[in-house]
Each structure stands twice: as C-alpha cells, then as structure tokens.
Amino acid sequence: MPSSPIDRVGPLRRVAPALVLAALAGACSSGPAPTTYDLSAPTSRISGSSGVQVLVAEPAALQTLSTQQIIVKDASGAISFLGGGQWADNLPRLIQTRLINTFENASQIRGVSRPSSGAVADVQLISELRSFEIATPSNEAVVEISVKIVNDSNGRIVNGRIFRARAPVASVDAANAARGLDEALSVAMLDIVRWVSGSRLPRREDPAATASTLPGGEERRNTAGTPPA
C-alpha cells in the first residue's frame, strides 16, 4: 500500500537537521585557505667545537605556541591568532628543524641530529619556547628561547642561557608578522649556535681511542691493570 504524506514527513524531519549542518559546514570551509609561511635557517660561518656531536630536541612550549597559528599579544597580555596565515608545521617542530639546519649551515660541529635519529651524541640541547609572537602596540616580533646544554651520557646540565631577539614589523598582518618573526628567530638561532660552538663541551669516550695496533695489523686494548695479550 502506498504510504500517506504523513508517513513520509517523519523521515524528512529526521534528515533535515543533518542537511542544515552539512550546509553550514560547507559555508564555513568555503573561505580562502590561509597562506602558509616557512622559517629560514641562516648560513653565517661560526668556528669551534668541530669534533662534537649534538642532538637538538624539539622545544617544549605551552599549548598556545604548539600550533601553526601566528600569535599576537597586546600590552595586557591578551593573546589572539592572526588570520590569513599559518606556519608550515607545528611551531616547536619547525623551529627544531631550522635550528638543526642552522647548525649544519653555520657551524663546524661534526654531527647534528634529532634524538629520534638514534645517533650517539656528546651533548643534547633541551629548550623551551617562551615567546614567539607579535607584540602590540609596539609592533615588534618577539622571540625568546631558553636553552640548556645537557651531557648526554649522564644527563647533567652543562650550561644554560636564555636567548631573546626582536625585530620591527611594518604592520600587523600575516606576511609582515611572518617576516619579522623569521628575522628575529634567525638572530636567536645564530646566537645559540655561536654559544654552543664556543662552549667547553663534554665528549663521550671514543672506544677506538684506547686501542693500539700491534705489528701485523692486530688490535690490542690497553686496560688499566691488565697486561696486553
């Protein structure tokens, strides 16, 4: 038997809210996609610590900084997110990558990598991203990073320092904000590389350094109190 109009109303009423939500979601997503901005790694040459291997950990950060959003902070401390732009990756992860790149570009340190690489290192850089925002009404890009050098063999802190940098911003929009923050970060990263490269850093004992070679190409290891074979 054909269903009556009343029978058909119920299903239509149940579907209607879903259709409305889908339409609203489509309207919200129809706006222009934000422009994506990257950070650069400077290339100035810095001497020192040529035989050291360093691991660079991802900086710790509060939730507001652990995003791709570009942050604006006013004089009262109120935080807002700048529309129209975003970073190319989660900000702490992006800064970790660019700091590694800066070490590779600017220093004579033998090896630089991230902890997840599995590399054996002499020291590890542990950091915290404290500020990475546009300050208003002064219209300045503000970067502040706390960095500690940690002995990777015993976990002891060798040294620590806070790095700060500022750069003027022509106007508070995504393009100028990204440019100013990139400039300030480049100054801070070069200061970090210069500081690490000029520090007296502990080194893991190289097992090969205690081995000597016998005639015929055989190796022997001189251990205190143990005569060579």
C-alpha positions, 0 to 999 in steps of 0.5 A, spaced: 500 500 500 502 506 498 504 510 504 500 517 506 504 524 506 504 523 513 508 517 513 513 520 509 514 527 513 517 523 519 523 521 515 524 528 512 524 531 519 529 526 521 534 528 515 533 535 515 537 537 521 543 533 518 542 537 511 542 544 515 549 542 518 552 539 512 550 546 509 553 550 514 559 546 514 560 547 507 559 555 508 564 555 513 570 551 509 568 555 503 573 561 505 580 562 502 585 557 505 590 561 509 597 562 506 602 558 509 609 561 511 616 557 512 622 559 517 629 560 514 635 557 517 641 562 516 648 560 513 653 565 517 660 561 518 661 560 526 668 556 528 669 551 534 667 545 537 668 541 530 669 534 533 662 534 537 656 531 536 649 534 538 642 532 538 637 538 538 630 536 541 624 539 539 622 545 544 617 544 549 612 550 549 605 551 552 599 549 548 598 556 545 605 556 541 604 548 539 600 550 533 601 553 526 597 559 528 601 566 528 600 569 535 599 576 537 599 579 544 597 586 546 600 590 552 595 586 557 597 580 555 591 578 551 593 573 546 589 572 539 591 568 532 592 572 526 588 570 520 590 569 513 596 565 515 599 559 518 606 556 519 608 550 515 608 545 521 607 545 528 611 551 531 616 547 536 617 542 530 619 547 525 623 551 529 627 544 531 628 543 524 631 550 522 635 550 528 638 543 526 639 546 519 642 552 522 647 548 525 649 544 519 649 551 515 653 555 520 657 551 524 663 546 524 660 541 529 661 534 526 654 531 527 647 534 528 641 530 529 634 529 532 634 524 538 629 520 534 635 519 529 638 514 534 645 517 533 650 517 539 651 524 541 656 528 546 651 533 548 643 534 547 640 541 547 633 541 551 629 548 550 623 551 551 619 556 547 617 562 551 615 567 546 614 567 539 609 572 537 607 579 535 607 584 540 602 590 540 602 596 540 609 596 539 609 592 533 615 588 534 616 580 533 618 577 539 622 571 540 625 568 546 628 561 547 631 558 553 636 553 552 640 548 556 646 544 554 645 537 557 651 531 557 648 526 554 651 520 557 649 522 564 644 527 563 647 533 567 646 540 565 652 543 562 650 550 561 644 554 560 642 561 557 636 564 555 636 567 548 631 573 546 631 577 539 626 582 536 625 585 530 620 591 527 614 589 523 611 594 518 604 592 520 600 587 523 598 582 518 600 575 516 606 576 511 609 582 515 608 578 522 611 572 518 617 576 516 619 579 522 618 573 526 623 569 521 628 575 522 628 575 529 628 567 530 634 567 525 638 572 530 636 567 536 638 561 532 645 564 530 646 566 537 645 559 540 649 556 535 655 561 536 654 559 544 654 552 543 660 552 538 664 556 543 662 552 549 667 547 553 663 541 551 663 534 554 665 528 549 663 521 550 669 516 550 671 514 543 672 506 544 677 506 538 681 511 542 684 506 547 686 501 542 693 500 539 695 496 533 700 491 534 705 489 528 701 485 523 695 489 523 692 486 530 688 490 535 690 490 542 686 494 548 690 497 553 686 496 560 688 499 566 691 493 570 691 488 565 697 486 561 696 486 553 695 479 550 
